[in-house]
Amino acid sequence: MSITPEMAVRLGRFCGNGPELWLRMQQAYDLWHAERVLADRLERIPVHRTTFAA
């Protein structure tokens, strides 16, 4: 279950720390989870390196 914006507003009000904190924590968790689920497939994606001429 994810923290929705509505729930973040409610939690932020209850805890006195605002909804932004709760949404940032949800986003951090979602990214952490996605990186673990996709880890094997991400290793096969080549990394594009940009070179800059000085």
PDBQT receptor file of N, H, CA, C and O in Angstrom, charges set to zero:
ATOM      1  N   MET A   1       0.841  -1.175   0.000  1.00  0.00    +0.000 N 
ATOM      2  CA  MET A   1       0.000   0.000   0.000  1.00  0.00    +0.000 C 
ATOM      3  C   MET A   1       0.886   1.238   0.000  1.00  0.00    +0.000 C 
ATOM      4  O   MET A   1       1.823   1.345   0.791  1.00  0.00    +0.000 OA
ATOM      5  N   SER A   2       0.581   2.160  -0.887  1.00  0.00    +0.000 N 
ATOM      6  H   SER A   2      -0.180   2.073  -1.529  1.00  0.00    +0.000 HD
ATOM      7  CA  SER A   2       1.361   3.387  -1.020  1.00  0.00    +0.000 C 
ATOM      8  C   SER A   2       0.713   4.538  -0.265  1.00  0.00    +0.000 C 
ATOM      9  O   SER A   2      -0.491   4.546  -0.006  1.00  0.00    +0.000 OA
ATOM     10  N   ILE A   3       1.551   5.506   0.077  1.00  0.00    +0.000 N 
ATOM     11  H   ILE A   3       2.529   5.500  -0.133  1.00  0.00    +0.000 HD
ATOM     12  CA  ILE A   3       1.050   6.743   0.679  1.00  0.00    +0.000 C 
ATOM     13  C   ILE A   3       0.549   7.629  -0.462  1.00  0.00    +0.000 C 
ATOM     14  O   ILE A   3       1.334   8.065  -1.304  1.00  0.00    +0.000 OA
ATOM     15  N   THR A   4      -0.736   7.888  -0.486  1.00  0.00    +0.000 N 
ATOM     16  H   THR A   4      -1.373   7.534   0.199  1.00  0.00    +0.000 HD
ATOM     17  CA  THR A   4      -1.325   8.762  -1.498  1.00  0.00    +0.000 C 
ATOM     18  C   THR A   4      -1.162  10.214  -1.051  1.00  0.00    +0.000 C 
ATOM     19  O   THR A   4      -0.914  10.473   0.126  1.00  0.00    +0.000 OA
ATOM     20  N   PRO A   5      -1.299  11.158  -1.975  1.00  0.00    +0.000 N 
ATOM     21  CA  PRO A   5      -1.245  12.562  -1.554  1.00  0.00    +0.000 C 
ATOM     22  C   PRO A   5      -2.269  12.886  -0.468  1.00  0.00    +0.000 C 
ATOM     23  O   PRO A   5      -1.966  13.631   0.464  1.00  0.00    +0.000 OA
ATOM     24  N   GLU A   6      -3.460  12.339  -0.579  1.00  0.00    +0.000 N 
ATOM     25  H   GLU A   6      -3.706  11.733  -1.336  1.00  0.00    +0.000 HD
ATOM     26  CA  GLU A   6      -4.472  12.583   0.447  1.00  0.00    +0.000 C 
ATOM     27  C   GLU A   6      -4.025  12.048   1.806  1.00  0.00    +0.000 C 
ATOM     28  O   GLU A   6      -4.167  12.726   2.823  1.00  0.00    +0.000 OA
ATOM     29  N   MET A   7      -3.488  10.836   1.816  1.00  0.00    +0.000 N 
ATOM     30  H   MET A   7      -3.373  10.285   0.990  1.00  0.00    +0.000 HD
ATOM     31  CA  MET A   7      -3.020  10.265   3.083  1.00  0.00    +0.000 C 
ATOM     32  C   MET A   7      -1.827  11.049   3.620  1.00  0.00    +0.000 C 
ATOM     33  O   MET A   7      -1.685  11.210   4.832  1.00  0.00    +0.000 OA
ATOM     34  N   ALA A   8      -0.962  11.540   2.715  1.00  0.00    +0.000 N 
ATOM     35  H   ALA A   8      -1.078  11.408   1.731  1.00  0.00    +0.000 HD
ATOM     36  CA  ALA A   8       0.186  12.338   3.144  1.00  0.00    +0.000 C 
ATOM     37  C   ALA A   8      -0.272  13.611   3.845  1.00  0.00    +0.000 C 
ATOM     38  O   ALA A   8       0.324  14.027   4.839  1.00  0.00    +0.000 OA
ATOM     39  N   VAL A   9      -1.327  14.224   3.329  1.00  0.00    +0.000 N 
ATOM     40  H   VAL A   9      -1.811  13.886   2.523  1.00  0.00    +0.000 HD
ATOM     41  CA  VAL A   9      -1.861  15.428   3.971  1.00  0.00    +0.000 C 
ATOM     42  C   VAL A   9      -2.365  15.083   5.370  1.00  0.00    +0.000 C 
ATOM     43  O   VAL A   9      -2.111  15.813   6.328  1.00  0.00    +0.000 OA
ATOM     44  N   ARG A  10      -3.072  13.980   5.477  1.00  0.00    +0.000 N 
ATOM     45  H   ARG A  10      -3.278  13.387   4.699  1.00  0.00    +0.000 HD
ATOM     46  CA  ARG A  10      -3.606  13.565   6.782  1.00  0.00    +0.000 C 
ATOM     47  C   ARG A  10      -2.479  13.230   7.766  1.00  0.00    +0.000 C 
ATOM     48  O   ARG A  10      -2.501  13.673   8.914  1.00  0.00    +0.000 OA
ATOM     49  N   LEU A  11      -1.498  12.448   7.310  1.00  0.00    +0.000 N 
ATOM     50  H   LEU A  11      -1.481  12.089   6.377  1.00  0.00    +0.000 HD
ATOM     51  CA  LEU A  11      -0.378  12.086   8.180  1.00  0.00    +0.000 C 
ATOM     52  C   LEU A  11       0.432  13.316   8.575  1.00  0.00    +0.000 C 
ATOM     53  O   LEU A  11       0.844  13.460   9.727  1.00  0.00    +0.000 OA
ATOM     54  N   GLY A  12       0.653  14.193   7.611  1.00  0.00    +0.000 N 
ATOM     55  H   GLY A  12       0.318  14.076   6.676  1.00  0.00    +0.000 HD
ATOM     56  CA  GLY A  12       1.400  15.411   7.890  1.00  0.00    +0.000 C 
ATOM     57  C   GLY A  12       0.709  16.281   8.919  1.00  0.00    +0.000 C 
ATOM     58  O   GLY A  12       1.355  16.888   9.773  1.00  0.00    +0.000 OA
ATOM     59  N   ARG A  13      -0.596  16.335   8.829  1.00  0.00    +0.000 N 
ATOM     60  H   ARG A  13      -1.121  15.841   8.135  1.00  0.00    +0.000 HD
ATOM     61  CA  ARG A  13      -1.368  17.110   9.815  1.00  0.00    +0.000 C 
ATOM     62  C   ARG A  13      -1.281  16.459  11.199  1.00  0.00    +0.000 C 
ATOM     63  O   ARG A  13      -1.029  17.128  12.201  1.00  0.00    +0.000 OA
ATOM     64  N   PHE A  14      -1.494  15.156  11.229  1.00  0.00    +0.000 N 
ATOM     65  H   PHE A  14      -1.699  14.613  10.415  1.00  0.00    +0.000 HD
ATOM     66  CA  PHE A  14      -1.474  14.424  12.497  1.00  0.00    +0.000 C 
ATOM     67  C   PHE A  14      -0.108  14.511  13.179  1.00  0.00    +0.000 C 
ATOM     68  O   PHE A  14      -0.016  14.747  14.384  1.00  0.00    +0.000 OA
ATOM     69  N   CYS A  15       0.943  14.317  12.392  1.00  0.00    +0.000 N 
ATOM     70  H   CYS A  15       0.868  14.125  11.413  1.00  0.00    +0.000 HD
ATOM     71  CA  CYS A  15       2.298  14.297  12.959  1.00  0.00    +0.000 C 
ATOM     72  C   CYS A  15       2.917  15.690  13.066  1.00  0.00    +0.000 C 
ATOM     73  O   CYS A  15       3.932  15.872  13.738  1.00  0.00    +0.000 OA
ATOM     74  N   GLY A  16       2.309  16.663  12.409  1.00  0.00    +0.000 N 
ATOM     75  H   GLY A  16       1.484  16.515  11.863  1.00  0.00    +0.000 HD
ATOM     76  CA  GLY A  16       2.822  18.024  12.468  1.00  0.00    +0.000 C 
ATOM     77  C   GLY A  16       4.062  18.266  11.647  1.00  0.00    +0.000 C 
ATOM     78  O   GLY A  16       4.797  19.221  11.900  1.00  0.00    +0.000 OA
ATOM     79  N   ASN A  17       4.314  17.405  10.647  1.00  0.00    +0.000 N 
ATOM     80  H   ASN A  17       3.717  16.629  10.441  1.00  0.00    +0.000 HD
ATOM     81  CA  ASN A  17       5.533  17.571   9.852  1.00  0.00    +0.000 C 
ATOM     82  C   ASN A  17       5.269  17.805   8.371  1.00  0.00    +0.000 C 
ATOM     83  O   ASN A  17       6.217  17.843   7.587  1.00  0.00    +0.000 OA
ATOM     84  N   GLY A  18       4.033  17.961   7.967  1.00  0.00    +0.000 N 
ATOM     85  H   GLY A  18       3.263  17.930   8.604  1.00  0.00    +0.000 HD
ATOM     86  CA  GLY A  18       3.691  18.294   6.588  1.00  0.00    +0.000 C 
ATOM     87  C   GLY A  18       3.659  17.091   5.656  1.00  0.00    +0.000 C 
ATOM     88  O   GLY A  18       4.296  16.072   5.923  1.00  0.00    +0.000 OA
ATOM     89  N   PRO A  19       2.917  17.214   4.566  1.00  0.00    +0.000 N 
ATOM     90  CA  PRO A  19       2.753  16.102   3.626  1.00  0.00    +0.000 C 
ATOM     91  C   PRO A  19       3.979  15.818   2.764  1.00  0.00    +0.000 C 
ATOM     92  O   PRO A  19       4.157  14.694   2.294  1.00  0.00    +0.000 OA
ATOM     93  N   GLU A  20       4.821  16.821   2.552  1.00  0.00    +0.000 N 
ATOM     94  H   GLU A  20       4.676  17.734   2.934  1.00  0.00    +0.000 HD
ATOM     95  CA  GLU A  20       5.969  16.636   1.664  1.00  0.00    +0.000 C 
ATOM     96  C   GLU A  20       6.892  15.530   2.145  1.00  0.00    +0.000 C 
ATOM     97  O   GLU A  20       7.393  14.740   1.345  1.00  0.00    +0.000 OA
ATOM     98  N   LEU A  21       7.116  15.474   3.453  1.00  0.00    +0.000 N 
ATOM     99  H   LEU A  21       6.709  16.115   4.103  1.00  0.00    +0.000 HD
ATOM    100  CA  LEU A  21       7.968  14.429   4.024  1.00  0.00    +0.000 C 
ATOM    101  C   LEU A  21       7.436  13.048   3.675  1.00  0.00    +0.000 C 
ATOM    102  O   LEU A  21       8.194  12.174   3.256  1.00  0.00    +0.000 OA
ATOM    103  N   TRP A  22       6.148  12.853   3.844  1.00  0.00    +0.000 N 
ATOM    104  H   TRP A  22       5.532  13.564   4.185  1.00  0.00    +0.000 HD
ATOM    105  CA  TRP A  22       5.540  11.546   3.601  1.00  0.00    +0.000 C 
ATOM    106  C   TRP A  22       5.596  11.162   2.130  1.00  0.00    +0.000 C 
ATOM    107  O   TRP A  22       5.801   9.995   1.798  1.00  0.00    +0.000 OA
ATOM    108  N   LEU A  23       5.413  12.143   1.247  1.00  0.00    +0.000 N 
ATOM    109  H   LEU A  23       5.246  13.091   1.517  1.00  0.00    +0.000 HD
ATOM    110  CA  LEU A  23       5.500  11.853  -0.188  1.00  0.00    +0.000 C 
ATOM    111  C   LEU A  23       6.942  11.564  -0.607  1.00  0.00    +0.000 C 
ATOM    112  O   LEU A  23       7.175  10.701  -1.453  1.00  0.00    +0.000 OA
ATOM    113  N   ARG A  24       7.911  12.274  -0.024  1.00  0.00    +0.000 N 
ATOM    114  H   ARG A  24       7.722  12.975   0.663  1.00  0.00    +0.000 HD
ATOM    115  CA  ARG A  24       9.326  11.994  -0.330  1.00  0.00    +0.000 C 
ATOM    116  C   ARG A  24       9.729  10.604   0.148  1.00  0.00    +0.000 C 
ATOM    117  O   ARG A  24      10.471   9.898  -0.536  1.00  0.00    +0.000 OA
ATOM    118  N   MET A  25       9.243  10.215   1.318  1.00  0.00    +0.000 N 
ATOM    119  H   MET A  25       8.641  10.788   1.874  1.00  0.00    +0.000 HD
ATOM    120  CA  MET A  25       9.560   8.868   1.811  1.00  0.00    +0.000 C 
ATOM    121  C   MET A  25       8.950   7.808   0.908  1.00  0.00    +0.000 C 
ATOM    122  O   MET A  25       9.585   6.789   0.634  1.00  0.00    +0.000 OA
ATOM    123  N   GLN A  26       7.728   8.034   0.444  1.00  0.00    +0.000 N 
ATOM    124  H   GLN A  26       7.212   8.861   0.667  1.00  0.00    +0.000 HD
ATOM    125  CA  GLN A  26       7.091   7.070  -0.460  1.00  0.00    +0.000 C 
ATOM    126  C   GLN A  26       7.865   6.978  -1.764  1.00  0.00    +0.000 C 
ATOM    127  O   GLN A  26       8.101   5.882  -2.274  1.00  0.00    +0.000 OA
ATOM    128  N   GLN A  27       8.259   8.125  -2.305  1.00  0.00    +0.000 N 
ATOM    129  H   GLN A  27       8.067   9.014  -1.891  1.00  0.00    +0.000 HD
ATOM    130  CA  GLN A  27       9.026   8.134  -3.547  1.00  0.00    +0.000 C 
ATOM    131  C   GLN A  27      10.365   7.410  -3.380  1.00  0.00    +0.000 C 
ATOM    132  O   GLN A  27      10.773   6.651  -4.259  1.00  0.00    +0.000 OA
ATOM    133  N   ALA A  28      11.042   7.642  -2.266  1.00  0.00    +0.000 N 
ATOM    134  H   ALA A  28      10.710   8.259  -1.552  1.00  0.00    +0.000 HD
ATOM    135  CA  ALA A  28      12.318   6.970  -2.005  1.00  0.00    +0.000 C 
ATOM    136  C   ALA A  28      12.130   5.462  -1.919  1.00  0.00    +0.000 C 
ATOM    137  O   ALA A  28      12.937   4.701  -2.453  1.00  0.00    +0.000 OA
ATOM    138  N   TYR A  29      11.077   5.033  -1.254  1.00  0.00    +0.000 N 
ATOM    139  H   TYR A  29      10.421   5.651  -0.820  1.00  0.00    +0.000 HD
ATOM    140  CA  TYR A  29      10.807   3.598  -1.160  1.00  0.00    +0.000 C 
ATOM    141  C   TYR A  29      10.486   3.011  -2.527  1.00  0.00    +0.000 C 
ATOM    142  O   TYR A  29      10.988   1.940  -2.870  1.00  0.00    +0.000 OA
ATOM    143  N   ASP A  30       9.658   3.696  -3.315  1.00  0.00    +0.000 N 
ATOM    144  H   ASP A  30       9.251   4.566  -3.036  1.00  0.00    +0.000 HD
ATOM    145  CA  ASP A  30       9.289   3.207  -4.643  1.00  0.00    +0.000 C 
ATOM    146  C   ASP A  30      10.522   3.044  -5.521  1.00  0.00    +0.000 C 
ATOM    147  O   ASP A  30      10.650   2.046  -6.230  1.00  0.00    +0.000 OA
ATOM    148  N   LEU A  31      11.432   4.016  -5.480  1.00  0.00    +0.000 N 
ATOM    149  H   LEU A  31      11.328   4.826  -4.903  1.00  0.00    +0.000 HD
ATOM    150  CA  LEU A  31      12.659   3.940  -6.269  1.00  0.00    +0.000 C 
ATOM    151  C   LEU A  31      13.550   2.798  -5.786  1.00  0.00    +0.000 C 
ATOM    152  O   LEU A  31      14.083   2.038  -6.595  1.00  0.00    +0.000 OA
ATOM    153  N   TRP A  32      13.710   2.677  -4.478  1.00  0.00    +0.000 N 
ATOM    154  H   TRP A  32      13.277   3.294  -3.821  1.00  0.00    +0.000 HD
ATOM    155  CA  TRP A  32      14.498   1.581  -3.900  1.00  0.00    +0.000 C 
ATOM    156  C   TRP A  32      13.954   0.231  -4.357  1.00  0.00    +0.000 C 
ATOM    157  O   TRP A  32      14.716  -0.647  -4.759  1.00  0.00    +0.000 OA
ATOM    158  N   HIS A  33      12.646   0.072  -4.293  1.00  0.00    +0.000 N 
ATOM    159  H   HIS A  33      12.027   0.786  -3.966  1.00  0.00    +0.000 HD
ATOM    160  CA  HIS A  33      12.011  -1.191  -4.668  1.00  0.00    +0.000 C 
ATOM    161  C   HIS A  33      12.189  -1.467  -6.166  1.00  0.00    +0.000 C 
ATOM    162  O   HIS A  33      12.523  -2.587  -6.552  1.00  0.00    +0.000 OA
ATOM    163  N   ALA A  34      11.972  -0.463  -7.000  1.00  0.00    +0.000 N 
ATOM    164  H   ALA A  34      11.701   0.447  -6.686  1.00  0.00    +0.000 HD
ATOM    165  CA  ALA A  34      12.104  -0.640  -8.452  1.00  0.00    +0.000 C 
ATOM    166  C   ALA A  34      13.525  -1.027  -8.836  1.00  0.00    +0.000 C 
ATOM    167  O   ALA A  34      13.719  -1.874  -9.708  1.00  0.00    +0.000 OA
ATOM    168  N   GLU A  35      14.519  -0.421  -8.200  1.00  0.00    +0.000 N 
ATOM    169  H   GLU A  35      14.362   0.267  -7.492  1.00  0.00    +0.000 HD
ATOM    170  CA  GLU A  35      15.909  -0.752  -8.519  1.00  0.00    +0.000 C 
ATOM    171  C   GLU A  35      16.226  -2.200  -8.186  1.00  0.00    +0.000 C 
ATOM    172  O   GLU A  35      17.006  -2.837  -8.893  1.00  0.00    +0.000 OA
ATOM    173  N   ARG A  36      15.641  -2.724  -7.132  1.00  0.00    +0.000 N 
ATOM    174  H   ARG A  36      15.007  -2.205  -6.558  1.00  0.00    +0.000 HD
ATOM    175  CA  ARG A  36      15.885  -4.122  -6.773  1.00  0.00    +0.000 C 
ATOM    176  C   ARG A  36      15.150  -5.082  -7.695  1.00  0.00    +0.000 C 
ATOM    177  O   ARG A  36      15.693  -6.119  -8.077  1.00  0.00    +0.000 OA
ATOM    178  N   VAL A  37      13.929  -4.744  -8.051  1.00  0.00    +0.000 N 
ATOM    179  H   VAL A  37      13.489  -3.902  -7.741  1.00  0.00    +0.000 HD
ATOM    180  CA  VAL A  37      13.146  -5.602  -8.944  1.00  0.00    +0.000 C 
ATOM    181  C   VAL A  37      13.782  -5.654 -10.335  1.00  0.00    +0.000 C 
ATOM    182  O   VAL A  37      13.792  -6.702 -10.980  1.00  0.00    +0.000 OA
ATOM    183  N   LEU A  38      14.307  -4.527 -10.785  1.00  0.00    +0.000 N 
ATOM    184  H   LEU A  38      14.299  -3.676 -10.261  1.00  0.00    +0.000 HD
ATOM    185  CA  LEU A  38      14.854  -4.430 -12.143  1.00  0.00    +0.000 C 
ATOM    186  C   LEU A  38      16.359  -4.649 -12.226  1.00  0.00    +0.000 C 
ATOM    187  O   LEU A  38      16.928  -4.516 -13.310  1.00  0.00    +0.000 OA
ATOM    188  N   ALA A  39      17.013  -4.973 -11.139  1.00  0.00    +0.000 N 
ATOM    189  H   ALA A  39      16.550  -5.080 -10.259  1.00  0.00    +0.000 HD
ATOM    190  CA  ALA A  39      18.479  -5.033 -11.084  1.00  0.00    +0.000 C 
ATOM    191  C   ALA A  39      19.092  -5.848 -12.217  1.00  0.00    +0.000 C 
ATOM    192  O   ALA A  39      20.025  -5.375 -12.866  1.00  0.00    +0.000 OA
ATOM    193  N   ASP A  40      18.598  -7.053 -12.474  1.00  0.00    +0.000 N 
ATOM    194  H   ASP A  40      17.840  -7.437 -11.947  1.00  0.00    +0.000 HD
ATOM    195  CA  ASP A  40      19.174  -7.896 -13.525  1.00  0.00    +0.000 C 
ATOM    196  C   ASP A  40      19.020  -7.267 -14.900  1.00  0.00    +0.000 C 
ATOM    197  O   ASP A  40      19.950  -7.296 -15.706  1.00  0.00    +0.000 OA
ATOM    198  N   ARG A  41      17.855  -6.701 -15.169  1.00  0.00    +0.000 N 
ATOM    199  H   ARG A  41      17.100  -6.678 -14.514  1.00  0.00    +0.000 HD
ATOM    200  CA  ARG A  41      17.610  -6.095 -16.480  1.00  0.00    +0.000 C 
ATOM    201  C   ARG A  41      18.376  -4.790 -16.645  1.00  0.00    +0.000 C 
ATOM    202  O   ARG A  41      18.803  -4.464 -17.753  1.00  0.00    +0.000 OA
ATOM    203  N   LEU A  42      18.559  -4.037 -15.562  1.00  0.00    +0.000 N 
ATOM    204  H   LEU A  42      18.212  -4.302 -14.662  1.00  0.00    +0.000 HD
ATOM    205  CA  LEU A  42      19.282  -2.774 -15.651  1.00  0.00    +0.000 C 
ATOM    206  C   LEU A  42      20.747  -2.990 -16.003  1.00  0.00    +0.000 C 
ATOM    207  O   LEU A  42      21.351  -2.155 -16.677  1.00  0.00    +0.000 OA
ATOM    208  N   GLU A  43      21.325  -4.100 -15.555  1.00  0.00    +0.000 N 
ATOM    209  H   GLU A  43      20.835  -4.778 -15.007  1.00  0.00    +0.000 HD
ATOM    210  CA  GLU A  43      22.729  -4.381 -15.852  1.00  0.00    +0.000 C 
ATOM    211  C   GLU A  43      22.964  -4.555 -17.350  1.00  0.00    +0.000 C 
ATOM    212  O   GLU A  43      24.078  -4.337 -17.827  1.00  0.00    +0.000 OA
ATOM    213  N   ARG A  44      21.945  -4.939 -18.090  1.00  0.00    +0.000 N 
ATOM    214  H   ARG A  44      21.040  -5.117 -17.703  1.00  0.00    +0.000 HD
ATOM    215  CA  ARG A  44      22.082  -5.161 -19.536  1.00  0.00    +0.000 C 
ATOM    216  C   ARG A  44      21.890  -3.899 -20.363  1.00  0.00    +0.000 C 
ATOM    217  O   ARG A  44      22.084  -3.927 -21.578  1.00  0.00    +0.000 OA
ATOM    218  N   ILE A  45      21.515  -2.800 -19.733  1.00  0.00    +0.000 N 
ATOM    219  H   ILE A  45      21.357  -2.778 -18.746  1.00  0.00    +0.000 HD
ATOM    220  CA  ILE A  45      21.329  -1.543 -20.458  1.00  0.00    +0.000 C 
ATOM    221  C   ILE A  45      22.664  -0.813 -20.499  1.00  0.00    +0.000 C 
ATOM    222  O   ILE A  45      23.244  -0.521 -19.453  1.00  0.00    +0.000 OA
ATOM    223  N   PRO A  46      23.160  -0.512 -21.709  1.00  0.00    +0.000 N 
ATOM    224  CA  PRO A  46      24.436   0.187 -21.792  1.00  0.00    +0.000 C 
ATOM    225  C   PRO A  46      24.304   1.623 -21.274  1.00  0.00    +0.000 C 
ATOM    226  O   PRO A  46      23.246   2.244 -21.375  1.00  0.00    +0.000 OA
ATOM    227  N   VAL A  47      25.392   2.123 -20.727  1.00  0.00    +0.000 N 
ATOM    228  H   VAL A  47      26.251   1.619 -20.645  1.00  0.00    +0.000 HD
ATOM    229  CA  VAL A  47      25.417   3.488 -20.207  1.00  0.00    +0.000 C 
ATOM    230  C   VAL A  47      26.012   4.398 -21.269  1.00  0.00    +0.000 C 
ATOM    231  O   VAL A  47      27.117   4.152 -21.754  1.00  0.00    +0.000 OA
ATOM    232  N   HIS A  48      25.295   5.436 -21.628  1.00  0.00    +0.000 N 
ATOM    233  H   HIS A  48      24.398   5.637 -21.235  1.00  0.00    +0.000 HD
ATOM    234  CA  HIS A  48      25.765   6.420 -22.613  1.00  0.00    +0.000 C 
ATOM    235  C   HIS A  48      26.655   7.422 -21.915  1.00  0.00    +0.000 C 
ATOM    236  O   HIS A  48      26.234   8.078 -20.963  1.00  0.00    +0.000 OA
ATOM    237  N   ARG A  49      27.861   7.543 -22.375  1.00  0.00    +0.000 N 
ATOM    238  H   ARG A  49      28.204   7.010 -23.149  1.00  0.00    +0.000 HD
ATOM    239  CA  ARG A  49      28.816   8.485 -21.791  1.00  0.00    +0.000 C 
ATOM    240  C   ARG A  49      29.014   9.631 -22.773  1.00  0.00    +0.000 C 
ATOM    241  O   ARG A  49      29.310   9.403 -23.946  1.00  0.00    +0.000 OA
ATOM    242  N   THR A  50      28.855  10.829 -22.309  1.00  0.00    +0.000 N 
ATOM    243  H   THR A  50      28.614  11.014 -21.356  1.00  0.00    +0.000 HD
ATOM    244  CA  THR A  50      29.069  12.003 -23.147  1.00  0.00    +0.000 C 
ATOM    245  C   THR A  50      30.479  12.514 -22.927  1.00  0.00    +0.000 C 
ATOM    246  O   THR A  50      30.943  12.622 -21.792  1.00  0.00    +0.000 OA
ATOM    247  N   THR A  51      31.154  12.826 -24.015  1.00  0.00    +0.000 N 
ATOM    248  H   THR A  51      30.778  12.738 -24.937  1.00  0.00    +0.000 HD
ATOM    249  CA  THR A  51      32.493  13.387 -23.893  1.00  0.00    +0.000 C 
ATOM    250  C   THR A  51      32.427  14.840 -24.357  1.00  0.00    +0.000 C 
ATOM    251  O   THR A  51      31.794  15.161 -25.363  1.00  0.00    +0.000 OA
ATOM    252  N   PHE A  52      33.073  15.680 -23.626  1.00  0.00    +0.000 N 
ATOM    253  H   PHE A  52      33.587  15.420 -22.808  1.00  0.00    +0.000 HD
ATOM    254  CA  PHE A  52      33.104  17.104 -23.944  1.00  0.00    +0.000 C 
ATOM    255  C   PHE A  52      34.499  17.485 -24.410  1.00  0.00    +0.000 C 
ATOM    256  O   PHE A  52      35.494  17.141 -23.772  1.00  0.00    +0.000 OA
ATOM    257  N   ALA A  53      34.563  18.196 -25.525  1.00  0.00    +0.000 N 
ATOM    258  H   ALA A  53      33.754  18.475 -26.043  1.00  0.00    +0.000 HD
ATOM    259  CA  ALA A  53      35.861  18.683 -26.011  1.00  0.00    +0.000 C 
ATOM    260  C   ALA A  53      36.201  19.972 -25.273  1.00  0.00    +0.000 C 
ATOM    261  O   ALA A  53      35.365  20.864 -25.131  1.00  0.00    +0.000 OA
ATOM    262  N   ALA A  54      37.423  20.051 -24.814  1.00  0.00    +0.000 N 
ATOM    263  H   ALA A  54      38.103  19.326 -24.930  1.00  0.00    +0.000 HD
ATOM    264  CA  ALA A  54      37.843  21.252 -24.061  1.00  0.00    +0.000 C 
ATOM    265  C   ALA A  54      38.337  22.338 -24.953  1.00  0.00    +0.000 C 
ATOM    266  O   ALA A  54      38.724  23.404 -24.473  1.00  0.00    +0.000 OA
TER     267      ALA A  54
